[in-house]
Every structure is written in C-alpha cells, then in structure tokens.
C-alpha cells in the first residue's frame, strides 16, 4: 500500500500535496495538529511521512526525536520554508530521508516520495529476509550439550579470546561461529570467513594475506587478504586443519605480531583481528603426524568448543524436525506438517552420520515429497537414504502381494528418477520403456 501521511499546520499545503499525490495513486492522509500526527504515525501504517519543521506545539524535530527509534517507522521527508544547511543536517541525523524546500516543486515532490517509498519497501523486504535467515540459522536444541555450548558462547563472545570449534561435518560449527560474532563487540562489522579446505594450497596465503601485483603468475593486480578485510572484526577460519604448514607459520606470526605481510610485499600491515577457527579433524593426531603446528594449535585453542554429533544428543532431534519442517513449509507456502510421534521416534534412533545437515536435508525432502499434512513413519521410509533403513522395516506394513509390488515399483522408479536428475526421457530410455508409459507409472505410484 502506497500510503502517505502529511503533518503540516497549513491546511492549504496539505490539500495541495494530497491532490498531487492522489493523482499518482498514493493513498494520502493529513493532519494540521502535530500531536494528532504523532499518534497517527505510532498507530497507523504509513510508508512515507511528509513533515513540516515549524509548527505550534510539537516541531518536526520533536516528532523526529519521538519516533526515531521505533520499529516500522515510515520514510520521512522534511518540508519546510526554513531551508538551510543546519536544518538539513539536523534532520538527516535524526533519520530524515530527504529535505524539500517550500514552496514545493511538484516534480521534486513526486521524485522524493517515489524514492522514499522504494526505500521503505526495500527496508521492509530486507527485514523479512533477515528474519528468514536468522530463523533458518537459529541454533536449536535443549540437550545439556547445546545448553553448555550456548552458555560458553555467551561468556566468551564479548572477549577477544581466540576460539577453536571442533566437531564432525554437519554438526553446525559455522552456526556457532556466527553466533559468537553476532554477540561480540565486533558485530557492527562483517564476519569474514575463509574455508581453508576449499582453497588450493598454492593460493591460501594470497587469500589470507593478500598479494602485490606481479607477486606470482596470474597476480595481475593487488589483492586485499582476509586478515586485512577482517581488521576490527572477527575472522572465521573454517576447516583450519586443512591449512598448509607454510600458511600455518604465517598465521602464527600474524597472531604473535598483530601484523601481516602480503605475498610479494615488503612492508608490514597492522591488523586487529579476533580469530575463530573450526575443524572436523583431531588436531592432536594431526600434530603427531606432522600435519599441524603444535604452537599454532595452542594459540588457536584458547577457548575450546566441541559440538557432539547428533547421535549423542538425540533429545534435540524432535525440536530440529519441527524447526526445519516449519521453515520449509513456510518457504514453499505449504500447510504446516504434523509429524506423528512414531515417525519422530523412528528418526530419533537413526545414526545420522551427516548430523544436523543430513537431518535438515531429509526433512526438506519429506516436506516436499509427502503430499498429506500428517506425516507417519511409513511415509518416511521410501525417502530415507538406503543406509538409514532396512528392507524388513520398509515392507513391514505390506499386507498383500499386490501392495508389495506397488511399493517396490514406487521405490524403484523414484530411485531411477533421482539418479537421472528427474529427466523423464533419459529414465525411460534406461528402463527400456516408453516415456508415456513412465509418465503413467509416475502418476499412479510416485
């Protein structure tokens, strides 16, 4: 809704602006009473506020001060006959989007209101996206292990202590690092992340410390490294156990000196970086094998945080199922799914070698592939990976040979479709049947 509120003690100006904006399909409300206008802002739903400065009682600056820290405030455009640099700067500092001088130019008014409305719309969309991301990445669990981890995060986040997060793949090490950053004194800056396992060893030093133009073949321009980008913030070294020994030596030196040197560079650059690192490897074993520096390990491992695998905290599984189910239902605009107690109990007792990541992917698959709103144990079995289920469990509810054939055919067709990325023509060719026949099979079984 393109809604605009005007607060100005001159009725003629309100009427004039109202007429201009309504002609452009804006919904316009106005008041000449500042107190009334303040209540309209607090309890109404406006996208843009046109606000005069000089008014009896409350001034425009008074209103800006009163609503500045509230949520969902409209974008504010100041309209004033007292246009000067001081007023414009003051209004901007108090959160005004634009400043228009009276008498008001029609074209400038329309451009300013249009831009303010787009800004308001963008702000709302960003807020929704942020809420979705935060909900998706929320740390879920009521096990003692998770509670202990969150207590540690709360205690250490605001310090500059280096933190080493360990755990199997898929346990949520990155989420813990993000939570630490969010609660830290450095959260006003971006968390800089480096996946040490994803970068070729010959490029890891350039990625971390940057390089000078011509430092090596392909270095066609200067590059700023992650340490420099993370100045004043947190640097997350994910899969730090995969870092080369040469890069480890440079990281150790950077920690000890608080300075870095670019590849091919000669000068030192001071950096203020707090390091959070993570690994799925046992670094003590890697030290014994000669793959990881013991001195760097002790530098990184000031505060250790270990995330246990999902199989060791089964009480978190029902909460995670509900969380992921709600998220994917909302994301796909499905009705909420109800999970039968037997289905949840069955999932609790599976090994989940891929940990939370595997469970999340499975719940997404189940939400999409199971058409009805109540999910039972037998609905889950065809969608579980082969490593998670046994044949006798899969057919435990089969009561006739015909039902056995139908269930087997459904599982077989689904498996072949998945293997061929749901390409109907390719699957039909490999199965040696006509495409129309496969279509009918899918319609009747899948």
N, C-alpha and C positions, 0 to 999 in steps of 0.2 A: 504494500500500500504506500503510494507516494503522498505521504501526509506532511503538511507544513503548519507550524504554529507561528503566529506573529504576536510579539509583545511590544507595543508602542503606544504611548499615551496620546498620539494624534490619530483620531479615528479616520480622517481623510486619507492618511498614508496607508493605514491598514486596509481600507476599502480598495485603494488603488492597487496595492500589491496583490490583494486577494483576486481582483479581477484579472490581472496579468497572469497569475499562476493557474487559476481555474481554467483559463483559455487553453493552457498547456496540459490539462488533465491532471493537475495536482488537486488533492483534497485539502482545503485551506480552512483553518480556524484562527480566530484572533481575539485579543482582549486588550483593552486600554488600561487595565488595572494590573500592576506588577505582581501583587500578592496572588491575585486570581491566576495569573500566568504561571507563577511558580507552582501552584497546585496542579495546573493542567500538565505541566512538564512531569511532575512527580507521579501523577496517576494516569496520565494519558499514554498514547503510543504514537509518538511523532518521529518522523525521520529527520526533519530539518526544523531548526528554530531560528527565526529572524528576530533579533533582539536589539532594541534601542538602548543607548547608554544613559542619556539624561532623561530621567523620569521622576515624578514626585514619589516620595516614599522609598521604595527599593530602586536602586540604579541597576543598569545592566551588569555592572561589575559585581554588585551584591548577589545578583541571581547566578552569575557565573561561579562565584565562590560557593554558593549554597548547593549547586547541582554538580560541580566539577568532579567529585569523587564517587558519584553514584553510578550504578550499572545501567546499561541500555539508554544512556542519555542521547538525545539527537545531536546531529552535527549542528554547530552554532555559527551563524553568520551575524556579525555585528553591523547594524545600520545606524549611522549617526551623522548629524550635521557638524559635529565637533571632531572632524577628521584631522588627526595629527599623528606624528610618528610615535609619540609616547603612548597614546591611547591604543594604537595598533599593536605595539609591542606588548603592552599590558594584557590586551585581550587575547593575543596569541599564547602568552604564558599561562593564561587561565584556561586555555583549551579551545579557543575560538578557531573555526576552520577558515574564515575569511572576514574581511572588513570592507564594507561598502559605504561610500560617502553619499549623503543626501545633498541635493535632490538625486533620486535613484535613477540610474540609466537602465532602461528596460532590458537591453541585450546583456549588459553586465550582470543584472539580477538573475536572468534566466541561466546564464552560464554558471554563475556561482551556485545557484540552487541545484542545478543538474549535477555539478561536480560534488557538491556536498551530499546529495542523495546517493551517488555512486560510492562515495567514501563510506557512508553509513552502511550501505548494503555489503561492501567489502569487509567492513569491520565485523558485521554480524556473521557473515559466512566464515571468516577466519576463526571467530569464537566457536562456531559449531564444529569446524574441522579440528580445532584444538581439543574440544571436549571429546570428540570421537577418538582422536589419537590417545588422549590421556586415559580414556575408558579402556581402549584396546590394550594399552601397555600397563595397565594397573597391576600391581603385584597382588596376587590372590593367594590366600592360604590362612588357615588358623592353626596349623601344626605348630608345635613348640619350636621346631627348627626355623620356620619362617618368622615367627614372632621374635625369636632371638636375633635373627639377621636384621630385621627392621629396627629392633632396639639398638643394635650396633650402628646401623646407618644413621639413626637419629643422633647418637652420641658423637660420631666422628665426622659427620658431613661438614660441619661448620669449621672444622680444623683444617690445617694444611697437610695433615699426615698422609703419606702415600699408602695406598690400599691395594692389596692383591686379592682378587676374587678367583676362586677355584671351583671347579665342578665339571661334570660331564657335558657334552654337547647337548643343547636344547633345554638346559635347566633354568636359563634366564639370567645369565651373568651380565648381559648388556643392560637388561632392565634395572638391575641393582646399581650399575654404574650411572645410569640416567637418573635414578632416584637420588643417589649421592650428590650428583651435580645440581639437581633441582633444589635440594635442601642446603646447598653450600653457600658460602658468602660470595662465590664467583658466578652465581646463577644468572646474573644480568648479562653475561657473555655466553656465547655459544659453546657447547661441549664439542671439542674437537676429537674425532675418532679416527683411529688407524687400525685396520685389520692386517696384522703383521703376516698372517698366513696367505693373504690374497695378493700380496705384492712380491714380485720376483726379487730374489735376494740381491741382485745387482742394482736394484732401484730403491731398496728400502732406505738407504742412507739419504738419498736425494729426497725421498718422500718425507722423512723425519726432519731433516736439517736444511733442505733446500739446496740449490746449486747455482753457481755462477755460469753465465753464458760461456759456452766453449769448454766447460769442465770435462766433458766426455762426448763421444759421438752421439749426436741427437740432441744435445743441450743447446738449442738454438736461441734460447732467451733465459734470463734469470728466473729462478723459481723460489717462492717462499715456502719453507718447510712447515710441517705441522707444529713443531715446537714454537716457532715464531708466531704462527697463527693463534696458538693457544696462550700467548702471553696474557697474563691476568686472568686466565680461566683454568679449566681442568682439561687434561689430555688423557684420553682413554686409549690405552694400548691393548687391543684385543688380540688374543692368541699370541701373547708375548713370548711364549715358549718356542715359537717357530722363527724367532728373530735370529739372524746370523750372529756369530761371535764377534765379528768386526763391528756390526751395528750395536751390539750389546756394550762394547767398550766405549763407544761414543755416547750412548745413553748414560752410562755410568759417569762419564766425565761431565756431561751436561748437568746431571743431578748434583755432583760434587761442587762444580764451579758456578752453577747458575748461568752458564754461558754456552753458546753453541758456535760452531764454525761451519759455514756452508761448504759443500763439496766443491773443490776448486777455489775456495775463498782463502783469504789470508787474515782477515780481521775477525774478532770475536763479537758476538751479539749477545747482550744480556737478555735473559728471559726469566719471567716469573711464572712458573708452571707447576701445577699440582698434578701428579701422575696417579691415575687409577689404572691398574692393569688387570688382565684376566687371562686364564689359560685352562685348557682341559687336560693338560699334561701334569704328571707328577714331577715337579721341578727338582726335587731332591734326587730322584732317579736320573733326571737329565744331567744334573751336576756330576753324578758319579760316572755317567757315560762320557762326560767331557763336552756335552752339548749346550750347557748353560753355565754362566759365570756365577760362582758362589757369592762373590762380593755384590754383584748386581741383585741377586736374589734377596739378600739381607736388606739392601736399600729399598727394594720394592715392597717387601713383606713386613712393613711396619705394623699395619693393621690387616690381619688375615680374615677373610670372609669365605667360608666354604658353603656352597649350596649343595645339599644332598640330592641324589636322584629321586625322581618321582616315586619309584617303587619303595623308597624308605620313608615316605610321608603320604601314605595312601589316603589319610583323612582329608587331604587337600583336593583330592580328585573330584568329589561331588561339587565343591564350590567352583572349581575350574570348568567343569562341564556346564554348569548353569551360566557362568560368566561368558564363555565362548558361545554357547547356544544363543543367549540373549543378544550378544554382539552381532552374530552372523544373521540372525533373524531380522534385526533392525537394519543391518546393512543391505540385505536383499529384499526388504519390505515384505517379509513373511509374517504370518501369525506366530505368536510365541509358541515354542515347542515345550510340551510337558514330557519329562523323562520318567519312565516307570522305575520304581525302586529296584526291581530285579535287574533292569538294564544298567543302572548306575552301579549296583553291587558287582555285577559281572565285570564292568570296566575297571572297577577298583582293584580287582585281583589279576589283571593282566600285567605283564612285565614292563611295558612302555619303555623299551630300550632307547627310544628317541626322546624320552622325557616329555616336558610340557609342550615342546614343539610338535611332537608326534600326536599327542592328545588333541592339541588345537586343530591340527590338520584333519584328524579323524572327525572331530565334532563338526567342522565346517562341511565335510563330505556328507555326514549323516543328515545335517540340517537341509542340505540341498537335495540329496537323493531320496530321502524318505518323505513321501508326499503328505502323510497324515500328521496331525498336530500332537498325537501322543506316541512317543517312541518306546517300543518294547524291546526286550532282549533279542527276540527272533528277527526284528527289523535290522538290528545292528550286524548280525553275523555275516551277511553277504558283503558288507562294506569294510570289514576288518581286513588288514593285511594277512596273507597266508601264514605268516609267522606268529600271529596272535591267536589263531583258533585251531581247533581240532575237528576232524571230519565228523566224528560221532556227535559233537555239540551242534554242528551245522545242521544235521538232519534229525536232531532229537525230537522235533515236533512233527515230523513227517508220518502220516498215518496210512498212506496208500502208495502203490507203485506209480500211479499217475502223478500224484503230488511230488514224489521223488524225482520223476523225470522233468517236471516243470521247474522245480527248484534248481536241479542240476543244470538245466538248459539256461536258466536265467543267469546263474553264476558264470557259466562258460562264456555266454555272449558278452556279459559285462566285462569280463577279463580280457576278451579279444578286442573289444572296442577301446578299452583303456590302453592296451598295448599299441594300438594304431591311432592314438590321439582322437578317437571318436570319428575317424574317417570311414564313412559307411561303405563307399565303393571299394576301398582297399581291404576292409574287413571281409566283405562279401567275396571278393576275389580269393583271398587267402583261405576262406572257409569252403570255397567251391560251390557257392550258391548264388542265385540271382539277387541283385540288390533289392528288388521289390519284395522278395521272399524274406530277406533280412529285415526290411522295414516292418513287415507284418510281425516277425518274431519279436522285434523291439517293442512294438505297440502292445503285444499280448503278454510279454514277460517282463520287460525292463521298465 
